[in-house]
Amino acid sequence: MIDLREDGCARIGAPTDTVNARNHSAGRAFAMGIHAGQADIDGIVYTSRLTGKDVYAVFNRSIGKLVSIETGLLEDHLELTDILSRYRIGPRA
């Protein structure tokens, strides 16, 4: 994984817009370039500009390396209703 948290962008010479811009085009272009040119990289980890929490973007080619430690129905997630409401996620009218 390429780590873009904290000073990650500066360490590899990537623009800070890669992870901090409101418009995601720089981040998408960066990820596409890494995916196309670096077959040994499994994905990117960065800090969400909205929540401050770590985000792991795993490339499709690396999904098989992941190990599930717990599974369940999404509807059983205790915080789901609050999250959907907070971010105004729901069926379109």
Helices and strands as residue ranges (DSSP letters): E 2-3, H 8-12, H 17-20, H 25-37, E 43-47, E 54-58, G 60-65, G 74-76, H 80-86
